Amino acid sequence: MSLDDDRNDGLFGGSGETRTRLPEGEGGDDVYGGTRRSGRGGRSSSRSLVTVVGVVVLLIAAIAFANRGGDEGSGGGGDDKKTTTSPTAASGTKPVGGKNGGIPSGFAHDAQGAQSAASNYAVSLVSADILKPDRRTEIVRQLFVADKVSELEGKFDKTYSKDFLEKIGLDEKGNAAPGQTYVSRTVPVGTKTTAYSDGGASVEVWCTGAFGTAGQDTTNPVSNDWFTLTLKLRWADGDWKVESFQSKDGPAPVNGDNKVSTADEIAKAVQEYGGFTYAR
């Protein structure tokens, strides 16, 4: 399962094609229940039951296509400053003063603020909400610079078409079938500023997360993935806004030998555990 090949040349990890993760074996009646996952060094039959099409791959490829044509390169103007690697520990500084439509806003006008903004924006860009037409409009208008909004609204709408949503088991409004819960929960692991100036910044956000559909009859059980989003930000209207973004695979650790939860447990966790405001 993939997006049209001509939409993805060079956009996903430089390979020119959309990656897929296909099932390695026949699944049982409950692909969630009772199995354990082995490390990459020795994949067991139980691991094959939960190795399925990576829905997050489709999502990231889709947003990359929607952003196609965006200006690439480092953020800012001619006064770009080289940055050095910074400690991974959080700074402890409060990231923002408020939220707009549930998305943090009002980030500090410095490199730390740019990293905090990029982390929170990554969560929204690879979320379940981005697949819902009404919510997507709000997200695009809040996250992106004003001169990119109209173009991107059209591209996102075209990318997240009815056919695309059907591929991941959703209806045209981005909702899962009755009795199922669609999951797209992104978690930033770390950030790195690769370029910074008063007018713009380029920030890499290393992410993991849970992606798929929780439900007894699903063909895409919830699994995890690791990827890196690079966001080019511009300081506009008193906040950091996204000008363009790219994605690539990993870095990904060896999978742990974790007990796989049931579909009900996954759905309940998504409903009960809220997200965070991320700060550098």
ZAFI-476516 format. One record per atom (N, C-alpha, C): residue in three letters; y, x negated, z negated. Coordinates in steps of 0.2 Angstrom, whole numbers, plus 5000, padded with zeros to 4 digits. Layout:
ALAYXZ
...
//
This chain:
MET499449965000
MET500050005000
MET500649965000
SER501149975005
SER501749935005
SER502249965008
LEU502849945008
LEU503449965011
LEU503349945018
ASP503749965023
ASP503749945030
ASP503949865030
ASP503549835034
ASP503549755034
ASP504249735036
ASP504549775040
ASP505249745043
ASP505749755038
ARG505649795032
ARG506149805027
ARG506149745022
ASN505549705022
ASN505449665016
ASN505449585018
ASP505649565024
ASP505649495026
ASP506049455021
GLY505749405018
GLY506149365014
GLY506449395007
LEU506249455006
LEU506549485000
LEU506149484994
PHE505549464994
PHE505149464988
PHE504749404988
GLY505049354984
GLY504749294983
GLY504649254989
GLY505049264994
GLY505049225000
GLY504449225004
SER503949275003
SER503349275007
SER503449315013
GLY503949365014
GLY504049405020
GLY503549465020
GLU503249475014
GLU502849535014
GLU502749565007
THR502649625006
THR502549655000
THR501849644997
ARG501849614991
ARG501249604988
ARG500849674985
THR500249674985
THR499849724982
THR499349704978
ARG499149744973
ARG498649724968
ARG498149784969
LEU497549764973
LEU497049824974
LEU496549814969
PRO496149874968
PRO495649874963
PRO495049824965
GLU494849794960
GLU494349744961
GLU493649774960
GLY493549834958
GLY492849864957
GLY492949934956
GLU492449974955
GLU492450044955
GLU492650064948
GLY493050114947
GLY493250134940
GLY492850184937
GLY492850194931
GLY492450244927
GLY492850314927
ASP492650364923
ASP492950424922
ASP493650414919
ASP493750364914
ASP494350354910
ASP494550284911
VAL494950264916
VAL495150194917
VAL495550164911
TYR495750204906
TYR496050174901
TYR495650164895
GLY495150204894
GLY494750194887
GLY494250144886
GLY494350114881
GLY493850064878
GLY493750004881
THR494049984886
THR493949914890
THR494349864887
ARG494149804888
ARG494549744886
ARG494749704892
ARG495349674892
ARG495449624897
ARG495349554896
SER495049514900
SER494949444899
SER495549404902
GLY495549344901
GLY496049294904
GLY495849284911
ARG496349254914
ARG496349244922
ARG495749194923
GLY495549154918
GLY495049104920
GLY494349134921
GLY494149194919
GLY493549234920
GLY493649304919
ARG493749334925
ARG493949414925
ARG493249444925
SER493249494920
SER492549524918
SER492649594922
SER492049634922
SER492049694925
SER492549744922
SER492649734915
SER493049784912
SER493749764914
ARG493949704916
ARG494649694918
ARG494749724925
SER494149724929
SER494249754936
SER494449834935
LEU494249864930
LEU494349934929
LEU495149954929
VAL495549904926
VAL496249914925
VAL496649874930
THR496349834935
THR496749794940
THR496849844946
VAL497449874946
VAL497549924951
VAL498249904955
VAL498349944960
VAL499049934963
VAL499549924959
GLY499949874959
GLY500549864955
GLY501149904957
VAL501249954953
VAL501850004955
VAL502449964955
VAL502549924950
VAL503149884949
VAL503349844956
VAL502849824959
VAL502949784965
VAL503349824970
LEU503049894971
LEU503449934976
LEU504149944973
LEU504249954967
LEU504949974964
LEU505349914966
ILE505149854964
ILE505649794965
ILE505749784973
ALA505249794977
ALA505349784984
ALA505849834987
ALA505749894984
ALA506249954986
ALA506949934984
ILE507049914978
ILE507749904976
ILE508049844980
ALA507549794982
ALA507749734986
ALA507949754993
PHE507649804995
PHE507749835002
PHE508449875002
ALA508549914996
ALA509149944996
ALA509749904995
ASN509649844993
ASN510249794992
ASN510249754998
ARG509849755003
ARG509849715008
ARG510549715012
GLY510749655014
GLY511349645017
GLY511949625012
GLY511749625006
GLY512249605001
GLY512349535001
ASP512949514999
ASP513149444999
ASP512749404994
GLU512449344997
GLU512049304992
GLU512449244990
GLY512149204985
GLY512449144983
GLY512749154976
SER513049104974
SER513249104967
SER513849154966
GLY513949184960
GLY514549224959
GLY515149194958
GLY515749224959
GLY516349194957
GLY516749164963
GLY517249134962
GLY517649104967
GLY517549034967
GLY518148994969
GLY518048924970
GLY518048884964
ASP518148914958
ASP518148884952
ASP517448884948
ASP516948894952
ASP516248894949
ASP516148834945
LYS515848854939
LYS515648794934
LYS514948794934
LYS514748724934
LYS514048714933
LYS513848734926
THR513248764925
THR513048784918
THR512348734917
THR512248734910
THR511648694908
THR511248744904
THR510548724904
THR510148764900
THR510348774893
SER510248844891
SER510448854884
SER509848874880
PRO509948874873
PRO509348894869
PRO509148964870
THR508548984869
THR508249044871
THR508449094865
ALA508649064859
ALA508749114853
ALA509349154855
ALA509349214852
ALA509949264853
ALA510549234849
SER511149244852
SER511749224849
SER511949264842
GLY511749324842
GLY511949364836
GLY512549404837
THR512949384843
THR513549424844
THR513449494847
LYS513749544844
LYS513749604847
LYS513849614854
PRO513449644858
PRO513449634865
PRO514049684868
VAL514049744866
VAL514549784869
VAL514849834864
GLY515349874866
GLY515749914861
GLY515449984862
GLY515150004867
GLY514950074869
GLY514450074874
LYS514250144876
LYS513850154882
LYS514150204886
ASN513950204893
ASN514250254898
ASN513550284901
GLY513450344900
GLY512850374903
GLY512250344900
GLY512250324894
GLY511650294891
GLY511550214893
ILE511950194897
ILE511950114899
ILE512450084896
PRO512350024892
PRO512849984889
PRO513449964894
SER514049964891
SER514549944895
SER515149914891
GLY515549874894
GLY516149844890
GLY515849774888
PHE515549734892
PHE515349674890
PHE515949624890
ALA515849564886
ALA516349514885
ALA516449474892
HIS517049454893
HIS517249424899
HIS517149344898
ASP516449334898
ASP516249264897
ASP515549254899
ALA515249194899
ALA514549184902
ALA514049224898
GLN514149224891
GLN513749264887
GLN513749334888
GLY514349364890
GLY514349434892
GLY514049444898
ALA514049404903
ALA513749414909
ALA512949414909
GLN512749374904
GLN512049374903
GLN511749434900
SER512149464895
SER512049524892
SER512049584897
ALA512549584901
ALA512649634906
ALA512049634911
ALA511849574913
ALA511249564918
ALA510649594915
SER510549574908
SER509949604905
SER509849674905
ASN510449704903
ASN510449784902
ASN510349814909
TYR510649784914
TYR510649814921
TYR509949804924
ALA509649754922
ALA508949744925
ALA508549804922
VAL508549824916
VAL508249874913
VAL508349944917
SER508949954919
SER509150014923
SER508850014930
LEU508949954933
LEU508749944940
LEU507949954941
VAL507549944936
VAL506849944937
VAL506649994932
SER506850054932
SER506750114927
SER506450174930
ALA506250214926
ALA505950284929
ALA506550324931
ASP507150314928
ASP507750354930
ASP508050334937
ILE507950274939
ILE508150264946
ILE507850304951
LEU507250324950
LEU506850364955
LEU507050444955
LYS507450464950
LYS507750534950
LYS508450534953
PRO508450574959
PRO509050574963
PRO509750584959
ASP509750634954
ASP510350644951
ASP510550584946
ARG510050564943
ARG510150504938
ARG510350444942
ARG509950434948
ARG510150374952
ARG510850364954
THR511150424956
THR511850424958
THR512250394952
GLU512150414946
GLU512550394940
GLU512450324939
ILE511850294940
ILE511650224938
ILE512050184944
VAL511950204950
VAL512250154955
VAL513050154954
ARG513350214953
ARG514050214952
ARG514250174946
GLN513850174941
GLN514050134935
GLN513950054936
LEU513350034939
LEU513149974939
LEU513549924944
PHE513649954950
PHE513849914956
PHE514649914956
VAL514849864960
VAL515549864961
VAL515749924966
ALA516349944965
ALA516550004969
ALA516450004977
ASP516649944979
ASP516549934987
ASP515849934989
LYS515349934985
LYS514649934987
LYS514350004986
VAL514650044982
VAL514350104980
VAL514150154985
SER514550164990
SER514350214995
SER513850194999
GLU513850125001
GLU513350095005
GLU512650095002
LEU512650084995
LEU512050074991
LEU511750144990
GLU512150194989
GLU511950264987
GLU511450284993
GLY511750274999
GLY511350295005
GLY510650255006
LYS510750185004
LYS510150145005
LYS509650165000
PHE509850174994
PHE509350194988
PHE509050264990
ASP509450304992
ASP509150374994
ASP508650365000
LYS508750325004
LYS508350315010
LYS507650285008
THR507750235003
THR507150195001
THR506750234996
TYR507050274992
TYR506650314987
TYR506550384990
SER506250384996
SER506150445000
SER505650484997
LYS505550545000
LYS504950584997
LYS504250554998
ASP504250515004
ASP503550485006
ASP503450425001
PHE503950394999
PHE503950334994
PHE503750364988
LEU504050414985
LEU503850444979
LEU503150464979
GLU502950494984
GLU502250524984
GLU501750464984
LYS501950404986
LYS501450344986
LYS501350324978
ILE501850334974
ILE501750324967
ILE501650384963
GLY501450434966
GLY501250494962
GLY501750544959
LEU502350544962
LEU502950574960
LEU503150634965
ASP503450684963
ASP503750734967
ASP504450714970
GLU504750754974
GLU505350724977
GLU505950724972
LYS505850744966
LYS506350744960
LYS506250684956
GLY505650644957
GLY505450584953
GLY505050604947
ASN504750664947
ASN504350684941
ASN503650674943
ALA503250664937
ALA502550654938
ALA502250724938
ALA501550724940
ALA501250784940
ALA501150814933
PRO501050884932
PRO500950904925
PRO500350874922
GLY500450854915
GLY499950814912
GLY499950744912
GLN500350714916
GLN500450644917
GLN501150624915
THR501250564914
THR501850534912
THR501950464916
TYR502550464920
TYR502650404924
TYR503050354919
VAL502850294919
VAL503150244915
VAL503450184919
SER504050164918
SER504350114921
SER504850084916
ARG504550044911
ARG504950014905
ARG504949944906
THR505549914908
THR505649844909
THR505949814902
VAL505749754901
VAL505949714895
VAL506149644897
PRO506749634896
PRO507049564898
PRO506749514892
VAL506549454895
VAL506249404890
VAL506749354889
GLY507149334894
GLY507649284894
GLY508149284899
THR508649254899
THR509149244904
THR509449174905
LYS509649164911
LYS509949094913
LYS510549104918
THR511149084916
THR511649084920
THR511649024925
THR511649034931
THR511648984936
THR512248964939
ALA512749004939
ALA513448994941
ALA513949044937
TYR514549014936
TYR514949054932
TYR515749034934
SER516149084934
SER516849084935
SER517149144932
ASP517849144931
ASP518149204928
ASP518049264932
GLY517949254939
GLY517849314943
GLY517149334944
GLY516649294943
GLY515949314944
GLY515449264941
ALA514849284942
ALA514349244939
ALA513649264942
SER513149214942
SER512549224945
SER512049214939
VAL511649264937
VAL511249264931
VAL510549284933
GLU510049244931
GLU509349264932
GLU509049294925
VAL508649344926
VAL508349384921
VAL507649384921
TRP507249354917
TRP506549344917
TRP506349414913
CYS505849444917
CYS505649514914
CYS504949524914
THR504749564909
THR504049594909
THR504149674908
GLY503549704908
GLY503649774907
GLY502949814908
ALA503049884907
ALA502449924908
ALA502649974914
PHE502149974919
PHE502350014925
PHE501650054927
GLY501750114929
GLY501250154931
GLY501250224929
THR500650264930
THR500650334927
THR500150344922
ALA500350374916
ALA499850384911
ALA499550454912
GLY498950464913
GLY498650524914
GLY497850514916
GLN497450564914
GLN496750554915
GLN496550554922
ASP496850584926
ASP496750584933
ASP497150534938
THR497550494935
THR497950444939
THR497550394942
THR497850374948
THR497550314952
THR497950254951
ASN498450264947
ASN498850204945
ASN498950194938
PRO498450174934
PRO498550174927
PRO499150124925
VAL499450134919
VAL499950084917
VAL499750014916
SER500049974919
SER499849894918
SER500549864917
ASN500449794916
ASN501049754915
ASN501149704921
ASP501849684922
ASP501949634927
ASP502549594925
TRP502549534928
TRP503149484926
TRP503549464932
PHE504149464932
PHE504549454938
PHE505249434935
THR505649404940
THR506349374939
THR506849414943
LEU507349444941
LEU507849474944
LEU508449424944
THR508749404950
THR509349374950
THR509949414952
LEU510449424948
LEU510949474949
LEU511649434950
LYS511949444955
LYS512649414956
LYS513149474954
LEU513549444949
LEU513949494945
LEU514749474947
ARG515149524947
ARG515849524948
ARG516249554942
TRP516749524940
TRP517149554935
TRP517649604938
ALA517549664937
ALA517949714940
ALA518049774935
ASP518649804935
ASP518849854931
ASP518649844924
GLY518749784921
GLY518649774914
GLY517949764912
ASP517549754917
ASP516849744915
ASP516449704920
TRP515849684919
TRP515349654924
TRP515049704928
LYS515049694934
LYS514749744939
LYS514249704944
VAL513749734946
VAL513349704951
VAL513549704958
GLU513549644961
GLU513749644968
GLU513149644972
SER512649604970
SER511949604974
SER511449574969
PHE510849584971
PHE510249564967
PHE509649544971
GLN509249504969
GLN508649484972
GLN508049484967
SER507449474969
SER506849474964
SER506349424967
LYS505949404962
LYS505349354964
LYS504849364958
ASP504249344960
ASP503749344955
ASP503749304949
GLY503449324944
GLY503449274938
GLY504049254935
PRO504049204931
PRO503349164928
PRO502949214924
ALA502249204925
ALA501849254922
ALA501349214918
PRO501249224911
PRO500749194907
PRO500049224909
VAL499549184906
VAL498849214906
VAL498749274902
ASN498449324905
ASN498349384902
ASN497949384896
GLY498149414890
GLY497749414884
GLY497249464884
ASP496749454879
ASP496149494879
ASP496349554874
ASN496749594877
ASN496949654873
ASN496549714874
LYS496449754869
LYS496149824870
LYS496549864874
VAL496349894879
VAL496649944883
VAL496750014880
SER497350034879
SER497450104876
SER497350164880
THR497250214877
THR497050274881
THR497750304885
ALA497650344890
ALA498250374893
ALA498650414888
ASP498350444883
ASP498750484879
ASP499150434874
GLU498850384872
GLU499250334868
GLU499850304871
ILE499750284878
ILE500250264882
ILE500850314883
ALA500650374884
ALA501150424885
ALA501550434879
LYS501250444873
LYS501550454867
LYS502050394865
ALA501850334866
ALA502250274865
ALA502850274869
VAL502850294875
VAL503450294879
VAL503950354877
GLN503650404874
GLN504050464872
GLN504350444865
GLU503950414861
GLU504250394854
GLU504650334853
TYR504550284857
TYR504850224856
TYR505450214861
GLY506050214858
GLY506650204862
GLY506750134865
GLY507250124869
GLY507350064872
GLY507950024868
PHE508149964870
PHE508649924866
PHE509249914870
THR509749894867
THR510349864870
THR510249784870
TYR510249754875
TYR510049684875
TYR510649644875
ALA510649584871
ALA511149544870
ALA510949464871
ARG511349424874
ARG511249354874
ARG511449324867
//
